[in-house]
Amino acid sequence: MDYTKLLEEKYPISIIQFVRQREGLDKKDDSMDKEILEMSNSEVFREVLAWNGFLGGWDHIIKDWIKSIYGINLDEFKK
């Protein structure tokens, strides 16, 4: 199965590259794409934030801001 293709159908390449790098891989290394594909949206969001320097609970804070400003609850979106 082509996990990279499935992953690219779910997320933009920039998001995939952030998560790969967060996992200690080169941004073009697709060796963990199956594992990344199995991550929940919340896990991917948390990894992208962490890669970009937002550590320690920022995922919940940002989700709360989005809910407060836009009325969108990101936790309602599933894999």
Buried (B, 14 or more C-beta within 10 A) or exposed (E): EEBBEEBBEEBEEEBBBBBBBBBEBEEEEBEBBEEBBEBEBBBBBBBBBBBEEBEEEBBEEBBEEEBEEEEEEBEEEEE
